[in-house]
Amino acid sequence: MIYLIQILNLIGKHNINLFEKLFTNIEDDIIDLGYKNCESELVNDMLSTHFGIFMEDEKQLQFLTKIILDKKLNAGINAYKALYL
């Protein structure tokens, strides 16, 4: 979860809603865009395209992708909002 909080800090408070919209239902994009079995690549591409963040550490990227795919994203975002907004 720490990687999610770090990313949210990087993108800034004004971009959290966009982040949430982009990643909440990413499963459809994974299938539609052909990223099955390489979900982390899509996550990194989306971070880079929309927020200018590129994660070079594969392990951190995999942890972040797991949080997103395991539906823990909303819990992390809500915790961030409670702490920082």
C-alpha positions in Angstrom: 0.0 0.0 0.0 3.0 2.3 0.6 3.6 2.5 -3.2 0.1 3.6 -3.8 0.4 6.4 -1.2 3.7 7.5 -2.7 2.2 7.7 -6.2 -0.8 9.7 -4.8 1.6 12.1 -3.2 3.5 12.5 -6.5 0.4 13.1 -8.6 -1.0 15.7 -6.2 -4.4 16.2 -4.6 -6.0 17.7 -7.7 -5.4 14.5 -9.7 -6.6 11.9 -7.3 -10.1 11.7 -8.8 -8.6 11.2 -12.3 -6.3 8.5 -10.9 -9.3 6.8 -9.3 -11.4 6.9 -12.5 -8.5 5.5 -14.6 -7.6 2.6 -12.4 -10.8 1.5 -10.7 -12.1 -0.6 -13.6 -8.8 -1.3 -15.4 -9.8 -4.9 -16.0 -11.8 -3.9 -19.1 -8.8 -1.9 -20.5 -6.5 -4.9 -19.9 -8.7 -7.1 -22.1 -9.6 -4.5 -24.7 -6.1 -3.2 -25.2 -4.5 -6.7 -25.1 -2.5 -6.4 -21.9 -3.5 -9.8 -20.5 -0.5 -11.3 -18.6 1.4 -7.9 -18.8 -0.9 -5.8 -16.7 2.0 -4.0 -15.0 3.0 -2.6 -18.4 -0.4 -1.1 -18.9 -0.3 0.4 -15.4 3.1 2.0 -16.1 2.0 3.2 -19.5 -1.0 4.9 -17.9 1.0 6.5 -15.1 3.5 7.8 -17.7 0.9 9.1 -20.1 -1.5 10.7 -17.6 0.8 11.8 -14.8 4.3 11.8 -16.1 5.4 9.1 -13.7 7.4 6.1 -14.9 8.2 3.3 -12.5 11.6 1.8 -13.2 11.6 -0.7 -10.3 9.7 -3.7 -11.5 9.0 -5.0 -8.0 7.4 -1.7 -7.0 5.4 -1.7 -10.2 4.2 -5.3 -9.6 3.1 -4.4 -6.0 1.2 -1.4 -7.2 -0.5 -3.4 -10.0 -1.5 -6.1 -7.5 -3.1 -3.4 -5.3 -5.0 -2.1 -8.3 -6.1 -5.5 -9.5 -7.0 -6.9 -6.1 -9.6 -4.1 -5.6 -7.6 -2.5 -2.8 -7.3 0.8 -4.7 -10.4 2.4 -3.3 -9.4 1.6 0.3 -5.9 3.1 -0.3 -7.4 6.2 -1.9 -9.9 6.7 0.9 -7.1 6.3 3.5 -5.1 8.9 1.6 -8.0 11.3 1.5 -8.7 10.9 5.2 -5.0 11.6 6.0 -4.1 14.3 3.6 -7.2 16.1 2.3 
